Amino acid sequence: MKIAIITSGFLPILDGVTVSGYYRVQKLSQFGHQVLLFCPDYSSLAHLYPTWKDYTGNIFPGVEVINLPSTRFLDFDRNVGFNTYQIVRRELEKFQPDIVHVDEPERLFFGFFRLAGIEFSQQNNIPCVCTFRTNFLEYFEDFLPLPKGINMLLQLIFKKSFVSIYNQYDITLVSSSITYQKIIGMGIKNAMYINFLGIDIEKFQSAIITANFWESNYQIPNLDNKVKIVFLGRLTEDKGWKFTLNAFVKFQQLVNIENVAIIIVGDGPMRDEISKRLARVINNVYLLGRIPPDHIPNILKNSDFHVTASEKETRGLTILEAFAAGIPVVAPQAGGVTENIQDNWNGLLFTPGNQESFCEKLKLLIEDTNLRREIGINARETIAKYSWDNAVANLVQIWQEQIMLKS
């Protein structure tokens, strides 16, 4: 099959969407498919992502990545630029795909100022499907601190635009049943829920606990006897960092803080604030910055549990990664993360926005080694269906069905 993918983001940008996209095309290559992938150009961010050239051109057999001239999107990302769609159109004509797949079409629309893939697909009688990745409407208050009335009005306007965009594709794929119900309620009529989210289970389960791991790899001494809490993800307000920082003031009063170490993997505009505020309440705080995806399995395996305070995830890749590494997760009882976490069995859920509930869950895992071990074992048992073989096979089946409908 010849698959054209137009996506709003790719590596070297590090988040759940881009990491998943990378491993997905790797598996498609292994399955023998041809892929032409369009994404923003990240050359201007070389100071942040010096390995950006590793993710352009022919990155796998049969997989070519074309970077499109891009413009600034937040402080650490890029979006496709206006007037770059002519490149997409020209390359699609050369490639002659069997199907076009569009990731985050609303974000691409506001870059291209047109519906990505639709016109070409209609003219060539091939399917054009899309994926719903991020409910941008829920992030307005994080990135647009406007008066509540104005914010609500903007959300209403953009909601109508987003729904209109998604409904023009043949199908809108979503990886969470919870998010599926939500977007159906928004008015997206072509939604389809399938599991197309995967992780490299073998890589995570083959990771090992290593003595002096943190000192040998990250020059952090004396962590072996501490309870290591790991955070993975962007250091932005939408990931619940304001809540987390406020909660840690209370948290320090409930446990022996000297026995705890906080490991933070990721970067973003809140890095300095996180570093300064956490340093006031706990001595052992380590911000590792951007870490290559293939380092994550060993980082998780050598941590005691993973924490997220994000209430707006459509699914939460880091949750599945922690499960695969065999460690518990603490997360809010909100959004798509609750689809995978069974409270008190493979993770702990706290009441959203409730500092006491959050601190209580952390305290339980810090003080009870047996509980951490038991929940970690249960977590590993829930991960088998999320192999990349299964996830990509599900996606390929949907694509083939859509191609048949057009034939």
C-alpha positions as CSV (number, residue, x, y, z in Angstrom):
1,M,0.0,0.0,0.0
2,K,1.1,3.6,-0.7
3,I,0.2,5.9,2.2
4,A,0.6,9.6,2.3
5,I,0.6,11.1,5.8
6,I,0.2,14.8,6.4
7,T,1.0,15.6,10.0
8,S,1.2,18.7,12.2
9,G,4.3,17.4,14.0
10,F,7.0,14.8,13.9
11,L,10.4,14.1,15.6
12,P,12.6,15.8,16.8
13,I,9.7,17.4,18.6
14,L,9.1,15.1,21.6
15,D,5.6,14.4,22.7
16,G,3.1,11.5,22.5
17,V,1.9,12.3,19.0
18,T,5.3,12.7,17.4
19,V,6.9,9.6,19.1
20,S,3.9,7.5,18.2
21,G,4.1,8.8,14.6
22,Y,7.7,7.8,14.3
23,Y,7.2,4.2,15.6
24,R,4.1,3.9,13.4
25,V,6.0,4.6,10.2
26,Q,8.8,2.4,11.3
27,K,6.3,-0.5,11.6
28,L,4.7,0.3,8.3
29,S,8.1,0.1,6.7
30,Q,8.7,-3.4,8.3
31,F,5.3,-4.4,7.0
32,G,6.4,-3.5,3.4
33,H,4.3,-0.4,2.9
34,Q,5.5,2.8,1.2
35,V,5.0,6.0,3.1
36,L,5.4,9.7,2.1
37,L,5.1,11.9,5.2
38,F,4.8,15.7,5.3
39,C,5.6,17.6,8.4
40,P,7.0,21.1,9.4
41,D,10.6,22.0,8.9
42,Y,12.5,22.0,12.2
43,S,15.9,23.3,10.9
44,S,15.3,26.7,12.7
45,L,15.1,24.8,16.0
46,A,18.5,23.1,15.6
47,H,19.7,24.8,18.8
48,L,17.0,22.9,20.7
49,Y,17.0,19.7,18.6
50,P,20.5,19.2,17.1
51,T,19.4,15.7,15.8
52,W,16.6,17.1,13.6
53,K,18.3,15.9,10.4
54,D,17.9,12.3,11.6
55,Y,14.2,12.5,11.0
56,T,14.1,13.9,7.4
57,G,14.5,12.3,4.0
58,N,14.5,8.5,3.8
59,I,14.4,7.5,7.4
60,F,13.4,3.9,6.9
61,P,13.1,1.6,3.8
62,G,10.1,2.9,1.8
63,V,9.5,5.9,4.2
64,E,10.4,9.4,3.1
65,V,9.8,12.5,5.2
66,I,9.4,15.9,3.5
67,N,9.8,18.9,5.7
68,L,7.6,21.9,4.7
69,P,8.6,25.5,5.3
70,S,7.2,26.4,8.7
71,T,6.4,29.1,11.1
72,R,6.6,29.4,14.9
73,F,4.1,27.5,17.0
74,L,4.6,28.1,20.7
75,D,8.2,28.4,21.9
76,F,9.5,25.0,21.0
77,D,7.4,23.8,18.0
78,R,6.7,24.7,14.4
79,N,3.6,24.6,12.2
80,V,3.3,24.3,8.4
81,G,3.5,27.7,6.7
82,F,1.1,29.5,4.4
83,N,1.6,28.8,0.7
84,T,3.5,25.5,1.4
85,Y,0.6,23.4,0.3
86,Q,1.8,23.6,-3.3
87,I,4.7,21.3,-2.3
88,V,2.3,18.8,-0.8
89,R,0.2,18.8,-4.0
90,R,3.2,18.4,-6.2
91,E,4.7,15.5,-4.2
92,L,1.3,13.8,-3.9
93,E,1.0,13.8,-7.7
94,K,4.4,12.2,-8.0
95,F,3.7,9.6,-5.3
96,Q,0.2,8.7,-6.3
97,P,-0.9,7.3,-2.9
98,D,-3.7,4.8,-2.3
99,I,-4.9,6.7,0.7
100,V,-4.2,10.0,2.4
101,H,-4.1,10.2,6.2
102,V,-4.1,13.5,8.0
103,D,-3.1,14.1,11.6
104,E,-4.6,17.0,13.5
105,P,-6.4,18.5,10.4
106,E,-7.6,21.6,12.3
107,R,-4.1,22.7,13.2
108,L,-3.0,22.0,9.6
109,F,-5.9,24.0,8.3
110,F,-4.8,27.1,10.2
111,G,-1.3,26.6,8.7
112,F,-2.2,25.8,5.1
113,F,-5.5,27.8,5.1
114,R,-7.1,24.8,3.4
115,L,-8.2,21.3,4.1
116,A,-5.2,19.1,3.9
117,G,-5.5,16.2,1.5
118,I,-9.2,16.6,0.6
119,E,-9.1,18.1,-2.8
120,F,-6.4,15.7,-4.1
121,S,-8.2,12.7,-2.7
122,Q,-11.5,13.7,-4.3
123,Q,-9.9,14.3,-7.7
124,N,-8.2,10.9,-7.6
125,N,-11.1,9.0,-6.0
126,I,-9.1,7.8,-3.0
127,P,-10.0,8.0,0.7
128,C,-8.8,10.7,2.9
129,V,-9.0,10.0,6.6
130,C,-7.9,11.9,9.7
131,T,-7.1,11.4,13.3
132,F,-8.4,13.4,16.3
133,R,-5.3,13.9,18.5
134,T,-5.9,16.9,20.7
135,N,-9.0,18.7,21.9
136,F,-7.5,22.1,21.4
137,L,-10.7,23.7,22.7
138,E,-9.8,22.5,26.2
139,Y,-6.5,24.2,26.0
140,F,-7.8,27.8,25.4
141,E,-7.6,28.8,29.0
142,D,-4.0,27.5,29.3
143,F,-2.6,29.4,26.3
144,L,-5.0,32.3,25.9
145,P,-5.5,33.9,29.4
146,L,-8.4,36.0,28.3
147,P,-11.5,37.1,30.2
148,K,-13.9,34.1,30.7
149,G,-16.7,35.6,28.5
150,I,-14.3,36.2,25.6
151,N,-12.8,32.8,26.0
152,M,-16.1,31.0,25.9
153,L,-17.1,33.0,22.8
154,L,-13.9,32.0,21.0
155,Q,-14.3,28.4,22.0
156,L,-17.8,28.4,20.5
157,I,-16.6,29.9,17.2
158,F,-13.6,27.5,17.0
159,K,-15.8,24.5,17.9
160,K,-18.0,25.1,14.9
161,S,-14.9,25.4,12.7
162,F,-13.3,22.3,14.1
163,V,-16.4,20.2,13.7
164,S,-16.8,21.4,10.1
165,I,-13.2,20.5,9.3
166,Y,-13.4,17.0,10.7
167,N,-16.7,16.2,9.1
168,Q,-15.3,16.7,5.6
169,Y,-13.0,13.7,5.9
170,D,-14.1,10.1,5.2
171,I,-13.6,9.1,8.8
172,T,-12.1,10.6,11.9
173,L,-10.1,8.1,13.9
174,V,-9.7,8.4,17.7
175,S,-7.8,6.1,20.0
176,S,-9.9,6.6,23.1
177,S,-13.5,5.5,23.7
178,I,-13.8,8.3,26.2
179,T,-12.7,10.9,23.6
180,Y,-14.9,9.2,21.0
181,Q,-18.0,9.9,23.1
182,K,-16.8,13.5,23.6
183,I,-16.3,14.3,20.0
184,I,-19.6,12.7,19.0
185,G,-21.2,15.0,21.4
186,M,-19.3,17.9,19.8
187,G,-21.0,17.1,16.5
188,I,-18.3,15.1,14.7
189,K,-20.4,12.6,12.8
190,N,-17.8,10.4,11.1
191,A,-15.9,9.4,14.3
192,M,-14.5,5.8,14.6
193,Y,-12.8,4.4,17.7
194,I,-10.0,1.9,17.1
195,N,-6.8,1.1,19.0
196,F,-4.0,2.6,16.8
197,L,-1.8,3.6,19.8
198,G,1.2,1.4,20.4
199,I,4.4,1.1,22.3
200,D,7.5,-1.1,21.8
201,I,6.6,-3.5,24.6
202,E,9.7,-5.7,24.2
203,K,12.0,-2.7,24.6
204,F,10.3,-1.6,27.8
205,Q,10.1,-5.1,29.3
206,S,13.7,-5.9,28.5
207,A,14.9,-2.8,30.3
208,I,16.6,-3.6,33.6
209,I,17.1,-2.1,37.0
210,T,20.8,-1.1,37.2
211,A,22.9,-0.2,40.2
212,N,24.1,3.4,40.1
213,F,21.9,3.9,37.0
214,W,21.3,7.6,37.6
215,E,24.9,8.4,38.5
216,S,26.3,6.4,35.5
217,N,23.9,7.9,32.9
218,Y,22.9,11.3,34.3
219,Q,25.6,12.2,36.8
220,I,23.1,12.1,39.7
221,P,24.6,10.4,42.7
222,N,23.0,8.7,45.7
223,L,19.6,7.9,44.3
224,D,19.5,4.2,44.7
225,N,17.9,4.3,48.2
226,K,15.4,7.1,47.4
227,V,11.9,6.8,46.1
228,K,12.1,8.1,42.6
229,I,9.1,9.9,41.2
230,V,9.3,10.5,37.4
231,F,7.4,13.0,35.4
232,L,7.4,12.7,31.5
233,G,6.2,15.3,29.1
234,R,6.2,19.0,28.1
235,L,6.7,21.5,30.8
236,T,3.6,23.6,30.0
237,E,0.5,24.7,31.9
238,D,-1.7,22.2,30.1
239,K,0.1,19.3,31.7
240,G,-1.1,20.4,35.1
241,W,2.1,21.9,36.4
242,K,0.5,24.8,38.2
243,F,-1.6,22.4,40.3
244,T,1.4,20.1,40.9
245,L,3.7,22.9,42.1
246,N,1.0,24.1,44.5
247,A,0.3,20.6,45.8
248,F,4.0,19.9,46.6
249,V,3.9,22.7,49.2
250,K,1.4,20.5,51.1
251,F,3.1,17.3,50.1
252,Q,6.4,18.2,51.9
253,Q,4.5,18.2,55.2
254,L,3.2,14.6,54.8
255,V,6.3,12.5,54.1
256,N,10.0,12.4,54.8
257,I,10.9,14.5,51.8
258,E,14.6,13.6,52.1
259,N,13.8,10.0,51.0
260,V,12.2,11.3,47.8
261,A,13.7,12.3,44.4
262,I,11.8,14.0,41.6
263,I,13.0,13.2,38.1
264,I,11.5,15.4,35.3
265,V,12.0,14.4,31.7
266,G,11.0,17.1,29.2
267,D,11.2,20.7,28.5
268,G,9.1,23.8,27.9
269,P,8.4,27.4,28.9
270,M,7.7,26.5,32.6
271,R,11.1,24.8,33.1
272,D,12.6,27.7,35.2
273,E,9.5,28.1,37.3
274,I,9.3,24.4,38.0
275,S,12.9,24.2,38.9
276,K,12.8,27.2,41.3
277,R,9.5,26.3,43.0
278,L,10.3,22.7,43.6
279,A,13.8,23.5,44.9
280,R,12.1,25.4,47.7
281,V,10.3,22.3,49.0
282,I,12.6,19.4,48.1
283,N,16.3,19.1,47.7
284,N,16.4,16.2,45.2
285,V,14.9,17.6,42.0
286,Y,16.5,16.8,38.7
287,L,15.4,18.2,35.3
288,L,16.8,16.1,32.5
289,G,15.5,18.2,29.7
290,R,14.8,16.6,26.3
291,I,15.7,12.9,26.3
292,P,15.7,10.6,23.2
293,P,12.7,8.2,23.1
294,D,15.0,5.1,23.2
295,H,16.2,6.2,26.7
296,I,12.8,6.3,28.2
297,P,12.4,2.5,28.9
298,N,15.5,2.5,31.2
299,I,14.5,5.8,32.9
300,L,11.1,4.4,33.8
301,K,12.4,1.0,34.8
302,N,14.8,2.7,37.2
303,S,12.1,4.9,38.7
304,D,9.5,3.9,41.3
305,F,6.4,5.4,39.8
306,H,5.2,7.9,37.2
307,V,3.0,10.9,37.9
308,T,0.9,13.1,35.6
309,A,-1.5,15.9,36.6
310,S,-2.8,16.5,33.0
311,E,-6.6,16.4,32.9
312,K,-6.9,16.8,29.1
313,E,-5.1,13.8,27.5
314,T,-7.0,12.0,24.8
315,R,-5.2,8.8,25.9
316,G,-1.8,9.4,27.5
317,L,1.2,7.5,25.9
318,T,3.4,7.9,29.0
319,I,0.8,6.0,31.0
320,L,1.2,3.0,28.7
321,E,5.0,3.3,28.7
322,A,5.1,3.3,32.5
323,F,2.8,0.2,32.6
324,A,5.2,-1.6,30.1
325,A,8.1,-0.8,32.4
326,G,6.2,-2.3,35.3
327,I,5.8,0.8,37.5
328,P,2.6,2.3,38.9
329,V,1.0,5.6,37.7
330,V,-0.7,8.4,39.6
331,A,-3.0,10.4,37.4
332,P,-6.2,12.5,37.7
333,Q,-9.6,10.9,37.3
334,A,-10.2,12.9,34.1
335,G,-9.8,12.6,30.4
336,G,-8.6,9.7,28.4
337,V,-6.0,8.4,30.9
338,T,-8.9,6.9,32.9
339,E,-9.5,4.4,30.1
340,N,-6.3,2.5,31.0
341,I,-6.1,3.0,34.8
342,Q,-8.1,0.8,37.1
343,D,-7.8,2.6,40.5
344,N,-5.9,0.7,43.1
345,W,-5.1,-2.1,40.7
346,N,-2.7,-0.9,38.0
347,G,-2.5,2.7,39.1
348,L,-3.9,5.3,41.5
349,L,-6.4,8.0,40.5
350,F,-6.8,11.3,42.4
351,T,-9.7,13.7,42.4
352,P,-8.9,16.4,39.8
353,G,-7.9,19.7,41.3
354,N,-7.8,18.2,44.8
355,Q,-4.4,18.7,46.5
356,E,-5.3,16.4,49.4
357,S,-6.3,13.6,47.2
358,F,-3.1,14.0,45.0
359,C,-0.8,14.0,48.1
360,E,-2.6,11.0,49.6
361,K,-1.9,8.9,46.5
362,L,1.8,9.9,46.4
363,K,2.2,9.2,50.1
364,L,0.7,5.7,49.7
365,L,3.2,4.7,47.0
366,I,6.2,6.3,48.7
367,E,5.6,4.5,52.0
368,D,4.5,1.1,50.7
369,T,7.1,-0.7,48.7
370,N,4.9,-3.8,48.4
371,L,2.0,-1.8,47.0
372,R,4.3,-0.3,44.4
373,R,5.5,-3.8,43.4
374,E,2.0,-5.3,43.3
375,I,0.5,-2.4,41.2
376,G,3.5,-2.5,38.9
377,I,3.0,-6.2,38.2
378,N,-0.7,-5.6,37.5
379,A,0.2,-2.7,35.2
380,R,2.5,-5.0,33.0
381,E,-0.4,-7.4,32.6
382,T,-2.6,-4.7,30.9
383,I,-0.2,-3.8,28.2
384,A,-0.2,-6.7,25.7
385,K,-2.8,-5.3,23.3
386,Y,-0.8,-2.2,22.8
387,S,2.0,-3.7,20.7
388,W,2.9,-1.8,17.5
389,D,2.1,-4.9,15.5
390,N,-1.5,-4.8,16.8
391,A,-1.9,-1.1,16.6
392,V,-0.6,-0.7,13.0
393,A,-2.4,-3.8,11.8
394,N,-5.7,-2.2,13.1
395,L,-4.9,1.0,11.2
396,V,-3.9,-0.8,8.0
397,Q,-7.2,-2.8,8.1
398,I,-9.2,0.5,8.4
399,W,-7.2,2.0,5.5
400,Q,-7.8,-1.1,3.3
401,E,-11.6,-1.0,4.1
402,Q,-11.7,2.6,3.0
403,I,-9.8,1.9,-0.2
404,M,-12.3,-0.9,-1.0
405,L,-15.2,1.5,-0.5
406,K,-13.7,3.8,-3.2
407,S,-13.0,1.1,-5.7
